[in-house]
Amino acid sequence: MNFKHFATLLLLAAIWGASFLFIRIAVPTLGPAVLMTGRVLCAALFLFAVARIVRKPLLLKGNAKHFMVLGFINSALPFFLFALSAHWLSASVMSVLNATAPIWGSLIGALFFQQRITWTSGVGLFLGVFGVSVLVGFDPLLVNAGAFWAVAAAAAAACCYGIATHYTRRAKAVEPFANAHGSMWAAALWLVPLTWFFPMNDAVTVPVGLALFALGILCTGIAYLLYFGLVRDIGATPTLTVTFMIPVFGVLWGHLFLNEPIGWQTFVGTILVLCGTALVTGFRPDKIWQQSRTIN
């Protein structure tokens, strides 16, 4: 992993960490369904333009059902759940809950796919759950009515990513860019009907419009290109270290731009969740660095 790859990894983490900031800005006006429908449509149109430029086909024939499943569990449902939770949760809390996705993936693997939980993974699961408990239980902003269900929705969104990991491992192989492109159109098909039940709350302002486009083009379309570029250049495992950086930027952006307080529970909860995720995923910086150098 050279400096360029590391800088790209940091940029990707900063972009995905900012997604929770943009959700918090736009969801009070647009509502969860309109916001996330706009997000996936912007991303789909952006990826369509890129596909035309680089001459990458969508590969729709024979893959429509796959795209619909992937679009639902990896985009439509988790995006919508995070948008719902954003009415009560801070960007900081959402970004940390998002980092529990590998923990959910490990638990799902043990329950449904006979994957053995090692002693290290078990400790990681405990630390992850304990970290979320500290983060949520001691956050003064989460005593309001509805906060419990908001935390449950955000945790369920992270669980969706864990499910999607197992699905993509077992689904038929599809070129990564086509997966991203096709799943965005599929996610739009899932989300559009929800706009009837969750309409806009107010007129769109310039900051809200900018947040929507940033979510769709920057945090989804461009982020996918950066992600798949890193997977190609340094491998999947080193690229997944972005999981550990996203909460850092989520907390930072929330504090800088939304004046979200950073209490002791934010630091302690984040560290516990990230340590738990590292144990569950078997994350070791020395091995990650060695693998990336071997690929290079």
N, C-alpha and C positions, 0 to 999 in steps of 0.2 A: 504494500500500500504506500504509494508515494504521496508527496504533499498535495498534488492535484486531487487525488482520490479522497484524501482526508478532508480537504477543504469542501469538496462536493458533498461528502457525508455530513459535515457540519451544516452546509447550506440546506440540505434536504431536511435535517432535523429542525432547523430554524423555520422552514416553510411549513412543515407538518405541525410544529408547535404553534405556529400562528393561526392555524385553522380554527382552533378553539376560541381565539380572540375574535376572529371574523364572525364566527357563529354567534357569539355573545352580542356583537354589535348589531347584527341583522335580524336575529330571530324575533325580538319583540315587535318589529314592524311587519316582517313577511310571514311569520309563523313557521312552524317546522316543515310542513309539506311543501309550501311554495319555495322556501329557501333551498331545500335540498333538491327539489325538482330543477330549480334553476342551476344549482351547482352541477348536477350530473349532465344536464343539457349543455352547459357551457363547456364542460370537460369533453363531452362526446363530440361537439362541433370542433373543438380545438384539435382533438386527436384525429378527427376525420380530415382536417386540413393538413396535418402532419403526414397522415397516411397517403394522401394524394401527392404530396411533395416527394416523399421517399419511396412511393410506389409499393406500399404494403397493403395487400388485400385484407378485407375484413374476415374472410374465411367463414362466412355465415352458413354456407351449405353444410349440413350435417352437424353443426355446432350450436344451433339456435337454442335448443333445450339447455345445453351446457352454459351458454351465456346467461340465460334467464335464471338458472340456479345460482351461478356465481354472482350475478348482478344483485340478486336478492340478499344473499347472506354476507357478501363482502362489501356492499355499497348501500343499497336502498335501505335495508333494515337498520344497520348500525348508524348510518348517517341520520336517519329519522329519529332514532332513539337518543343520540347525542343532542340533536336539536331540541327535542322535548325536554331533556334534562337541563339545557342551558337557561331555561326560565328561572331555575333555582340555584344551579351550581356555578361556581366560578370557573374561568378558563384553567386555573391552576389545578383544581380538583378533577376536572374532566380529563386533563392531559395525564395526570397520574393514574386515574382509573383506566385510561386507554392502555397504559403500559402493562396492565395485568393480562393482556391478551395471551402471551405465551403460557402464563399460569393456567388460564382456562383451557388452553390447548392441551396441556399436560394432563389435567384432570379429565377432560373428555376422552383422551386417548386411553387412560386407565379404566374408565367406566365402560366404554363402548368398543374399544379396539384391542383389549387385552395387553395394553402396553404397561410394562412393569414400572412402578414408582420406586425409585431407589431411595436410600436414606437421604442422600443429598437433595433430591427432588422433594421429598417429604418436608424437609426443613425449609426449602424454598417456598413451598405452598403455605406453610405456617407463617413464615415471615411476610409473605404477600398479603395474606388475610389480616394479619396483625397490623401491618402497615396501613391498609385501607381503614381498619377500625380506628387507628390513631388519627388518621387524616380526617375521617368523617366524624368520629365521636367527640373530638375536641375542637371542631371548627365552629365558632360562634355563629357563623352565617347559616349553618345547617339545622338550626333549631326551629326554623319556620315550617309552617304546615306545607306539606308537599315535598319537602326535602328528601324524606326517606324514599319516596317513589322515584324521585329524580336520580338518586344514587343507584337505585335498582335498575333504572333504565340505562344509565351510563355503564354499569357493570354488565348488563345484558348485551350492550353494544360491543364491549370488549370480548364477551363470550362469542359473539357472532364471528369475530375475526379468528378466534380459536377454532371454531367449526369450519370456517372457510379454509384454514390451513390444512385440516384433515381432508376436506373435500378435494382441494386442488392436488393433493398428493395421490389421491386415488382416482381422480377423473382422467379421461384420456388426454394425452399431451396436446396442447395447443400453444402455438407460438405466443410468447409473453405479451408482445405489443397487441396482438389480436385479442388476447384475453382482456387487456385493459380497455381497448376500444369497444369491443362487443359488449362487455359487461356494463359500460356506461350507458349505452343505448338501452340495454335491458333494464337497468336501474331506473331509467326515466319512465319506461313503461309501467313499472311497479309503483312509482311515486305519483305520477300524474293523477290517477283516480283519487288519491288522498287529498288533493287540493280542494276537492268539493267539500270535504268534511272539515278541513283546516284551512280556511281562506285567509287572505291577508288581513292584518289588523289595522293597518294605517297606510297612508300614501308613502311612496318610496322617496327617500331623501338621497342626496349625493353620497354621504358616507355609507348608507345602507347599500346603494347600488355598487359602490366600489368594493364593499366587503363581499357582496355576492360574486362579482366577477373575479375577485382575488381568490375566493374559495374554489370557483370552478376552474379557472385557467391556471392560476399559480399553484394552489394547494392540491389540485387533482391532476390536471393535464400535464403541466410542466413537471410536477413532482413525480408522476409516473415515468416520464422520460428519464429523469435523473436516476430514479430507482433502478430501472431496468438497465440503464447504462452502467451503473455500478455493479449490478449482478453479473453483467457480461465481462467487466474489466477485472474485478477482484473476487468474484464468487458470491454465492447467496449468503453464506454464514457471516463473513465480515460485513456485508451490507446490512444484515439484521441488527448489527450493533446500534443502528439508528434508533432502535427501540429505547435504549438507555439514555439517549440525548433529548428526545422529544419532551419529556416532562420538564427538563431544565429550561428549555425555551418557552414551554407553555406557562410556567410559573413566572419567568422573566417578562414576557410580553404582557401577561395579565397585570403584573405589578406596574410596569412602565406606562401602559396605555389605558388601563381601566382602574388604576389605583387600588387593585386588589391587595389586601394585606397579606404579608408573609409572616405567619406566626411560627412558633416552635413546632406546632403540629404539622405544618407544611414541610419543614425540613426533615423531621423525624419520619413522618409517614412516607415521604418520597424516597428517602434512603432505604427504609425497610422494604418498600415495594420493589425498588430496583435491585436490591440484594437478593430478594426472593426470586425475581425474574432471572437474574444471573445464575442462581443455583439450579433453577428448573431447566434452563436452556443449556446448562453446561458451559456458560460463557467464561472463557479464559483469554485475557488480552494477549498473552504470549503466543498461544496457539493460533488465534485469529491473525495476528501479525505474520506469523510464519506461513500460514496458508495463503494469505494475500501475496506475500513475496514469492511463493512457489508459483502461483498463477501468473504473476508478472514475468 
